[in-house]
Amino acid sequence: MRNYRSVLTVFVWLLVFAVSACDAQPKVTITTRDGRQFGFDVEIADTPGKREMGLMYRTELADDRGMIFLFPSESQQSFWMKNTPRSLDMIFIGSDHKIVGIVEQATPFSLDPRSVDGKSQFVFEINGGLSKRHGFAAGDIVKFDGFNAAVSQ
C-alpha cells in the first residue's frame, strides 16, 4: 500500500508538471479594434544574438506561430530580411502594447532596412499576408502571455 501511494504521488506531480508546462508556452494575442482576437505561439528573441538570427534560414512557419523581438526600451527599430527565405509581416509594437505600424510581406532575402514611423519596443514577425488577412492595424492591442517582456540587454 505504501508503494502504491508513492507511485500515485509521483504520478500526480508529473501530471501537474506536464499541465503547467503546457500553460507556459509563450503566446502573443492581438485584439483588433472590432474585438476579434488572434493568438500565436511564439519564440522569443530577447538577446542580441537571438535578435540578430531572428527567423533567418527558416523555410516553414505555421500560421499560428511567430517570433517576438524584445528590446530594452522604445526606439526606432529597423529590420531586414537577410537570409530569410519566406515573406514576413513585421508588426512594430510600442511599450504601451499597441501596434505602432506594420511592414507587410517583406521581401525575402532583401537587405533593405524596413521600419515604420514611430518608436517601438517590440517587433512581432509572422507569415507574410496574415496581418492583412486578420485586419491588424495601428492601435490594435497586443497581449503577451507566458513570458516576461522586460529585457536588460
DRENNU-884243 format. One record per atom (N, C-alpha, C): residue in one letter; x, y, z negated. Coordinates in steps of 0.05 Angstrom, whole numbers, padded with zeros to 5 digits, always signed. Layout:
N
AXYZ;...
! end
This chain:
153
M+00016-00024+00000;M+00000+00000+00000;M+00018+00025+00000;R+00039+00025-00015;R+00057+00047-00017;R+00070+00053+00010;N+00078+00032+00024;N+00089+00034+00051;N+00069+00046+00071;Y+00044+00038+00068;Y+00023+00049+00085;Y+00020+00079+00082;R+00020+00088+00057;R+00018+00117+00051;R+00042+00132+00063;S+00065+00121+00061;S+00089+00134+00072;S+00087+00137+00102;V+00078+00116+00115;V+00075+00117+00144;V+00053+00137+00152;L+00031+00136+00137;L+00009+00155+00142;L+00018+00184+00138;T+00033+00189+00117;T+00044+00216+00112;T+00062+00225+00135;V+00080+00208+00143;V+00097+00215+00166;V+00081+00220+00191;F+00061+00204+00196;F+00044+00208+00220;F+00029+00234+00219;V+00018+00241+00196;V+00004+00267+00193;V+00023+00290+00198;W+00047+00289+00187;W+00066+00311+00191;W+00075+00313+00220;L+00078+00291+00233;L+00085+00291+00262;L+00062+00303+00278;L+00038+00296+00271;L+00015+00307+00285;L+00013+00337+00281;V+00017+00346+00257;V+00016+00375+00251;V+00038+00389+00267;F+00062+00378+00267;F+00084+00389+00282;F+00078+00391+00312;A+00067+00369+00323;A+00061+00369+00352;A+00040+00390+00359;V+00019+00393+00342;V-00001+00413+00348;V+00010+00441+00346;S+00026+00446+00325;S+00038+00473+00322;S+00057+00479+00345;A+00071+00459+00355;A+00089+00463+00378;A+00074+00470+00403;C+00051+00459+00406;C+00034+00466+00429;C+00025+00494+00428;D+00018+00504+00404;D+00009+00531+00400;D+00031+00551+00404;A+00056+00542+00401;A+00079+00561+00402;A+00087+00568+00431;Q+00074+00557+00451;Q+00080+00564+00479;Q+00077+00594+00483;P+00098+00608+00490;P+00096+00637+00495;P+00076+00642+00517;K+00060+00663+00513;K+00039+00669+00532;K+00036+00699+00535;V+00030+00708+00560;V+00023+00735+00566;V-00006+00735+00577;T-00023+00752+00566;T-00050+00754+00575;T-00055+00783+00584;I-00066+00786+00608;I-00072+00812+00619;I-00103+00815+00619;T-00112+00837+00607;T-00141+00843+00607;T-00145+00867+00626;T-00161+00863+00646;T-00166+00884+00666;T-00187+00904+00655;R-00190+00926+00669;R-00208+00947+00659;R-00237+00937+00658;D-00244+00917+00674;D-00272+00906+00672;D-00274+00883+00652;G-00253+00878+00637;G-00255+00859+00615;G-00247+00830+00622;R-00239+00825+00647;R-00230+00798+00654;R-00203+00793+00642;Q-00198+00768+00633;Q-00172+00761+00622;Q-00159+00739+00638;F-00133+00742+00641;F-00117+00722+00656;F-00092+00716+00639;G-00089+00691+00631;G-00066+00682+00615;G-00045+00668+00631;F-00020+00672+00623;F+00003+00659+00636;F+00022+00648+00615;D+00031+00624+00619;D+00052+00613+00602;D+00078+00626+00613;V+00096+00634+00595;V+00119+00649+00603;V+00145+00638+00593;E+00166+00644+00608;E+00193+00641+00600;E+00201+00669+00591;I+00219+00671+00572;I+00227+00697+00561;I+00256+00703+00568;A+00259+00727+00580;A+00286+00737+00587;A+00292+00760+00567;D+00305+00753+00545;D+00309+00773+00523;D+00338+00778+00517;T+00356+00768+00534;T+00385+00774+00531;T+00395+00785+00558;P+00417+00799+00558;P+00428+00808+00584;P+00432+00786+00604;G+00442+00763+00595;G+00446+00741+00614;G+00420+00730+00625;K+00400+00726+00609;K+00374+00716+00618;K+00361+00737+00636;R+00363+00762+00630;R+00351+00783+00646;R+00365+00784+00673;E+00391+00780+00674;E+00406+00781+00699;E+00398+00757+00717;M+00395+00734+00705;M+00388+00710+00720;M+00359+00711+00730;G+00341+00719+00712;G+00313+00720+00720;G+00302+00695+00733;L+00288+00699+00755;L+00277+00676+00770;L+00293+00669+00795;M+00319+00677+00794;M+00336+00670+00817;M+00337+00640+00822;Y+00338+00633+00847;Y+00341+00605+00856;Y+00316+00588+00852;R+00295+00599+00841;R+00270+00583+00836;R+00255+00581+00862;T+00249+00557+00870;T+00233+00553+00894;T+00204+00549+00888;E+00198+00542+00863;E+00170+00538+00855;E+00163+00553+00829;L+00139+00563+00828;L+00129+00576+00804;L+00098+00573+00805;A+00087+00559+00786;A+00058+00556+00785;A+00044+00582+00781;D+00019+00584+00791;D+00004+00609+00789;D-00003+00617+00760;D-00001+00599+00742;D-00006+00606+00714;D+00019+00608+00697;R+00042+00614+00711;R+00068+00617+00698;R+00081+00643+00706;G+00100+00651+00690;G+00115+00675+00697;G+00139+00678+00679;M+00153+00701+00682;M+00175+00707+00665;M+00171+00736+00655;I+00174+00739+00628;I+00172+00765+00616;I+00201+00775+00608;F+00208+00798+00618;F+00234+00810+00612;F+00229+00830+00589;L+00244+00827+00567;L+00242+00844+00544;L+00267+00862+00542;F+00262+00887+00539;F+00284+00907+00536;F+00282+00920+00508;P+00305+00930+00498;P+00305+00941+00471;P+00287+00966+00468;S+00284+00982+00490;S+00268+01006+00488;S+00258+01013+00516;E+00240+01032+00517;E+00230+01041+00543;E+00251+01056+00559;S+00252+01051+00585;S+00269+01066+00603;S+00260+01061+00631;Q+00272+01074+00650;Q+00266+01070+00678;Q+00278+01043+00686;Q+00262+01023+00691;Q+00272+00996+00698;Q+00273+00994+00729;S+00293+00979+00738;S+00296+00974+00767;S+00304+00945+00770;F+00291+00931+00789;F+00296+00902+00794;F+00302+00898+00823;W+00316+00876+00829;W+00320+00868+00857;W+00313+00839+00859;M+00315+00828+00883;M+00307+00801+00889;M+00331+00783+00898;K+00355+00791+00890;K+00378+00776+00898;K+00375+00747+00890;N+00380+00729+00910;N+00379+00700+00906;N+00352+00690+00896;T+00331+00705+00902;T+00304+00697+00894;T+00289+00690+00919;P+00284+00664+00924;P+00272+00655+00949;P+00242+00658+00952;R+00228+00667+00932;R+00199+00670+00934;R+00191+00698+00927;S+00169+00707+00940;S+00159+00734+00935;S+00147+00735+00907;L+00152+00757+00893;L+00142+00761+00866;L+00128+00787+00863;D+00109+00789+00845;D+00097+00814+00835;D+00112+00821+00810;M+00121+00846+00808;M+00134+00856+00784;M+00116+00875+00770;I+00108+00868+00746;I+00089+00884+00731;I+00104+00899+00709;F+00106+00925+00711;F+00121+00941+00692;F+00102+00950+00669;I+00111+00945+00644;I+00093+00949+00621;I+00107+00967+00601;G+00092+00987+00591;G+00102+01006+00572;G+00103+00994+00543;S+00115+01009+00525;S+00117+01000+00497;S+00089+00999+00484;D+00069+01012+00497;D+00042+01011+00487;D+00026+00987+00497;H+00040+00969+00512;H+00029+00945+00523;H+00008+00950+00545;K+00011+00972+00559;K-00006+00978+00582;K+00011+00978+00607;I-00001+00968+00629;I+00013+00967+00654;I+00019+00996+00664;V+00045+01001+00669;V+00053+01027+00680;V+00050+01027+00710;G+00057+01005+00723;G+00055+01003+00752;G+00063+00975+00761;I+00058+00969+00786;I+00063+00942+00797;I+00077+00945+00824;V+00099+00929+00827;V+00111+00925+00853;V+00099+00899+00863;E+00084+00900+00885;E+00070+00876+00895;E+00087+00863+00917;Q+00088+00837+00916;Q+00100+00820+00937;Q+00128+00830+00945;A+00145+00831+00925;A+00173+00839+00930;A+00186+00819+00950;T+00201+00829+00968;T+00213+00813+00990;T+00235+00795+00979;P+00233+00769+00985;P+00254+00750+00976;P+00281+00758+00986;F+00301+00754+00969;F+00330+00758+00975;F+00338+00788+00979;S+00319+00806+00976;S+00325+00834+00981;S+00343+00846+00958;L+00362+00862+00966;L+00379+00876+00947;L+00369+00904+00942;D+00347+00912+00954;D+00335+00939+00950;D+00324+00940+00921;P+00332+00961+00907;P+00321+00964+00880;P+00291+00970+00881;R+00276+00957+00863;R+00247+00960+00862;R+00240+00971+00834;S+00223+00991+00833;S+00215+01003+00808;S+00188+01017+00812;V+00178+01028+00790;V+00153+01044+00791;V+00159+01071+00778;D+00142+01090+00782;D+00144+01116+00768;D+00137+01112+00739;G+00154+01121+00721;G+00149+01118+00693;G+00167+01098+00679;K+00168+01101+00653;K+00185+01084+00637;K+00170+01059+00628;S+00185+01037+00626;S+00173+01012+00616;S+00193+00998+00598;Q+00182+00982+00580;Q+00199+00966+00562;Q+00199+00937+00569;F+00179+00929+00584;F+00175+00900+00592;F+00169+00899+00622;V+00179+00878+00634;V+00172+00872+00662;V+00164+00843+00664;F+00141+00839+00676;F+00129+00812+00678;F+00129+00804+00707;E+00142+00782+00714;E+00143+00772+00741;E+00125+00748+00744;I+00108+00749+00765;I+00090+00727+00773;I+00092+00723+00803;N+00079+00703+00813;N+00078+00698+00842;N+00067+00722+00856;G+00080+00728+00879;G+00071+00750+00896;G+00042+00747+00905;G+00027+00768+00902;G-00001+00768+00910;G-00021+00763+00888;L-00012+00753+00865;L-00030+00748+00843;L-00042+00773+00831;S-00026+00794+00830;S-00035+00819+00818;S-00059+00830+00834;K-00057+00829+00860;K-00079+00839+00877;K-00103+00820+00875;R-00098+00794+00875;R-00120+00774+00873;R-00136+00777+00848;H-00122+00783+00825;H-00135+00785+00799;H-00144+00814+00794;G-00136+00833+00810;G-00144+00861+00806;G-00129+00875+00784;F-00103+00868+00779;F-00087+00882+00759;F-00081+00910+00769;A-00081+00929+00750;A-00076+00957+00757;A-00063+00971+00733;A-00051+00994+00739;A-00040+01011+00718;A-00062+01017+00697;G-00054+01015+00672;G-00073+01019+00650;G-00084+00994+00638;D-00083+00971+00652;D-00092+00946+00641;D-00076+00939+00617;I-00088+00925+00598;I-00076+00918+00572;I-00062+00891+00575;V-00038+00889+00563;V-00022+00864+00563;V-00017+00855+00534;K-00024+00830+00529;K-00020+00819+00502;K+00001+00797+00503;F+00018+00797+00483;F+00039+00776+00480;F+00031+00758+00457;D+00033+00732+00462;D+00028+00712+00441;D+00050+00692+00440;G+00058+00684+00416;G+00077+00663+00412;G+00106+00671+00414;F+00111+00697+00415;F+00139+00707+00415;F+00140+00735+00404;N+00163+00743+00395;N+00168+00770+00385;N+00179+00787+00407;A+00166+00809+00413;A+00174+00826+00436;A+00197+00845+00428;A+00206+00845+00403;A+00228+00862+00395;A+00254+00850+00404;V+00271+00866+00416;V+00297+00858+00426;V+00318+00876+00414;S+00340+00864+00405;S+00362+00880+00394;S+00384+00885+00413;Q+00384+00873+00436;Q+00406+00875+00455;Q+00399+00893+00478;
! end
